[in-house]
Amino acid sequence: MWIRYPATLLHAAALICFSRSLATIRERRCAMRPTWWTRSAWPWWKNWPHMRRIARRPRPKTAVRRPRIKRRDKSPGKIIASMGSGSTIITVFGSSRPRAGEPDYEEARRLGGELARRGFQVCSGGYAGVMEAVSRGAKEAGGRTMAITSTFFRTRANDWVDEEHAASTWQERLFELIRFGEGYVACKGGTGTLVELAVVWEMLNKGVMAGKPFVTLSDFWGPIIERVREVEINHGSRWGEARTRLVHSAKNPAEAADYLAQALALKR
């Protein structure tokens, strides 16, 4: 057979040489990281004479791919309980772009401190920029912080977070941020912060959730809010914004924290 089919003999010899070379590489455990092809090909070539027998073996039930980001086994209710009973959580929205030392970062850092000194616990998206700054300011003032992160972003939370809850989707993260907060602050930001501001405002305007204090920091969002308010007021809208201002504007962090403290004290 081998003489009649020399190509088969050469093929078998090539397979033996190739498998031995792979065995040598595997035994020496070279520092070079193996490629995806060698990782997938090695078990096949090593067990080539016995592939039919191996194919009949059932796969182990424990062979489950682990997620990239480990989700904490804590429901929202347990997180709130672990942060202390009777505490009030303020959710802060803002951009992830500012870095330490920049004006927007330092303003959010002061906001976190002002909120913590008034007994609030700070909730944020948990990543960099404003989210890091407000958490850092709260921790420096002796407060507690929490974060609603998401496996969608594949980024770890910042170092100033006490409690973290990882939502599975971007949408779930947004509504968890809203649900946790008893009040809200919108700092300067981009499209993500704009969506968060709009959703909270819409839920307050339509009465989807009970009236919660909502404040924007500085004048960045002022022009947008005023243009939208014109539509609500001048066209006979029957929703909440036509009767009263649902979004308050604060010039500085202290004013924002004072407004939230007064509004929440009146609710009690």
N, C-alpha and C positions, 0 to 999 in steps of 0.2 A: 504493500500500500504506500509506504513512504517513498519507495523508488518510483512507483508509478505516478505519484503526485508530489514532486519535489517542492512545489509551492507550499503545500501543507506542512512539510518538514521544516522549511525555512520559517514559516509562520510560527510554528510551535517553538522553535529555537529562539526567535525574537521575543516571544511572550515570556519564556523562561528567563532570558537575560534582563528583560525589562522589569519583571517581578523581583528578581534578585537585586537589581539596582535600587528599586524602591525600598526593599527590605533593609538594605545597607543604610539608606538615608534615614529611614525610620529608627533603626537601632542606634545610630549615632546622635539622633536628636539635634540636628543642626539648628543653629540660631535663626536661620532664615525661616520666616513664617510661610507655611505651605499655602499654595494657591487653592482656590476652590476646586480646581480640576483634580489636583493630586489628592485632596482630602476625600473627594467623592470616588475617585478611581481606585485608590489603594485597597479598600476592603474588597472590591470586586476582583482585582487581579490576584490578591493574596489567596482568596478562596475560590479561584476560578474552577479547579477540578470538582468542587463540592457545591457549586452554586444551586443546583437543583435541590439538594438537601437543605441548604440554608434558606431557600425561598419558601419552604414549607413552614418554617418557624414563625409563630405568631409574634407580632410586634409587642414590645412591652407597653403596658398601659400607662406607665409613668413618663413616657417620652412625650412630654408636652412642652411646647415652646413658651418660655417665660416672656412676659412683656418687657419692653425696653425700660419703662419706668414702673417701679413697684408702687402699686396703689395701696394706700394705707387702709387698714381694716377698721375704719371708723365711720359711722354714720354721722350726718350733720348734728343730730341730737346729742350724740355722745361727745362730739367736739365741743359743743356749747357747754355741756355739763362739766367737761374737764377744765374749761377756762373759768369756772367760777359761777355760782348761781347769782342771779340778780344783776349781772353786768349787762351793759348796753354796748352793742357792737355798731361801729360806724364803718361803712364800706367806702373806700376811697378809690376812685378811678383816675387813671393817668397814663401817660406814655411810658414806654420802656426805653426811650432814647436818651434822656438826660443822664449825665455822669456826675460823679462827686465833684463838687466845686463849682458847677454850673448853676446859674440863678434858679432855674426851674427845679433842680435837684434840692438845693438848699431851702427853697420855699416849701417844698413837700416835706422836707426833714423837720422844719419848724412846725408845720401842721401836725405831724405825728406827735411831737412833743406837747403841743397845746391840747390835743385830744386826750393824751394820756394823763396830763395834769388835771383834767376835768373828770377823770374816772372812766373814760371810754376805753374800750378795747378796739383795736384797729384791725380791719379786715381789708385785704387787697388781693390783687392777682398773683402776688408772690414772686414776681420775677424782678428784673432790673429796673433802672430808671426811677420814676415816681413811686412805683410799688416798693422798691428797695428803700428809697429815701424816707417814705412815711413810716415804714416798719422800723427803720433805724432810729428815727426820731422818737418813736414811741418807746422803744427799748431803752434808749438813753435817758428817758424821763421816768423810767421804772414801770412802764406799762406792759401790757400783753398784746401779742400780735397773732394773727392767723392768716392763712393764705388758701385761696381756692385756685389750684393749678389745674393743668389739663395734660393728658398724655398726647394731645394733638400737637403741642409745641415741642415735646421731647427736650425740655430744658429743666434743670433742677431749680428748686426754689432758692431764694437768697438766704444769707446766713442770719438774718434778723427775724426769722419766722419761728414762732413757738409751736403752732399747730398747723398742719397741712392736710388738706383734703384734695385728692386728685380726681377730678371729673374725667369721664371717659370721652366727652366730646366738647367742642367749642361752645355749642349752644347750652349744654348742661352747665358748663362753668359760668356762663353769663348769668343764668337764672339762679344759680346757687349764690353768686355774689349779691344778687338783689335780695334773695330770700333771707340771707343771714343778717343783712343790715337793718337797723332800726332808723338809720339816717344815712345820708349819702353826701359825698363831696366829689365834685368833678374838677380835676385839675387840668392844666393845659395838656392837650394830647392830639393824636391823629385820628384816623378813621375808626380804630377800635374804641377809643374814648367817646367819639361822636356817637357810635352805635349804643354804647352803654348809657350815655346821657339821654338819647332819644327813647330808648326802651323804658327807662325809669320814668321819664316825663310822660310818656304815653300811658303807662300803667297808672300813674297818679291822675292824669287827666281823665281817663275813662273810668276811674274808680275800680280798677282791677284789684288794687291792694289799698289797704287803709292809708289815710294820709300820713305820710312820713316826711320829715323835713329833708329838703334837698337844696344844696348850696353849691354854687360854682365859685371857684377861687380865682381872683383877679378878673380882668375885663376881657379875657380871651374869647369866651363864649358869648359875650354880651350881644354883639351884632346878630348872630344867628338866632338867639333866643328872642330878641325883639322882633325880628322879621316873622318868625313863626307865631308869636303872640298877636301880631297884627291880624293875621288870618283868623285866629280863634275869636278875637274880640269884635272885629269889624264885620264879620259875616254871620252874626247871630248864632254862634255856636252854643249848644246847650251843655257842653262839657265843663269840667271843673276850672280850666284855665280862664274861661270867660268870666267867671265869678270872682276868682281870687288868684293871686300869683302863687304858682306852685314851685317855682324855682327862684330862690333868693341868690343874690350876688354879694360876695364878700370881697373886700379890697385886700385883706391880709389874713394869715392863718388864725390869728387871735380872734378876729371878728367872725370867721367861719365857725370856730369852736364855740364861741359865745352864743351864736345864733342856734346851733344845734342843742346846746345845753338848755337854753331858754325854751325852745320849741318842745323838747322832750319832757321838760319839767311841767309844762302846761298840759301835756297829754296825760300825765299821771294825776 
